[in-house]
Amino acid sequence: MKADPQLQRILLDVQEIDNHIAVNRRAQAQIPEVAQRESLATELTSFGPGFIAANGALEDLRAEIARIEDDIKMVDARLAQDIERRDSSASAKDISGFEHEIATLKTRKEALEESELIVMERLEAAESELATISARRDEITSQISALDSKIEAEQARLSAEARSLATERATVTTTVPADLLALYEKQRERYGIGAALLTRGVSGGSGVALTASDLDSVRHAAPDDVVLCPDSSCILIRTEESGL
């Protein structure tokens, strides 16, 4: 294939743009905040069972306290009734019976109040545990929200950059002959690089110096011949710096 040497040199500009496009694509696929967000989202999800269990335990303890308080109210009502009946009774036998029942009820009330204190301590611990979980959940949610904003901004920036690069590439490639551009695209797709500069006998595609025989072949090629690198298979662009 033959092509004007000046047009061949344009491929270096195309390759540079393609390098930037590749970097842009990797950046879009590897935004650091995305991995951080996924890690936090996993942690947030892990709090689900613990939060449900802690909340359930809290509700159970509150219900238990309510039940104990209802029992205490019932005991208080019975105590008041027995005390009134005792104080209004004239029968020594009945008074004795009321005294016995009053003592039993007071013992029962003390036991209930002791149980209530124990449950209230458990309730306080459960509330503390739930508060800790909730605080961490809120903290993670806030961090995720902040990361979402950063990710969105970075995605927007990279997308704008990608559009700019695509526009620049389209403009530059309009000056490249179709067959030359097709060869460039073919080599780039196959080998990762489409064109590179030959500098002082070293291929920019492979980073390796051409052998004497390969360099001699390149030296004897016509200026408008399209020459491929023997190592990287990219199009070698020859200039005054090529060492020919």
HELIX and SHEET records of a PDB file:
HELIX    1   1 PRO A    5  ALA A   29  1                                  25    
HELIX    2   2 PRO A   32  SER A   88  1                                  57    
HELIX    3   3 ALA A   92  THR A  173  1                                  82    
HELIX    4   4 ALA A  178  TYR A  191  1                                  14    
HELIX    5   5 ALA A  212  HIS A  220  1                                   9    
HELIX    6   6 GLU A  240  SER A  242  5                                   3    
SHEET    1   A 4 VAL A 202  SER A 203  0                                        
SHEET    2   A 4 ALA A 195  THR A 199 -1                                        
SHEET    3   A 4 ILE A 235  ARG A 238  1                                        
SHEET    4   A 4 VAL A 227  LEU A 228 -1                                        
END                                                                             
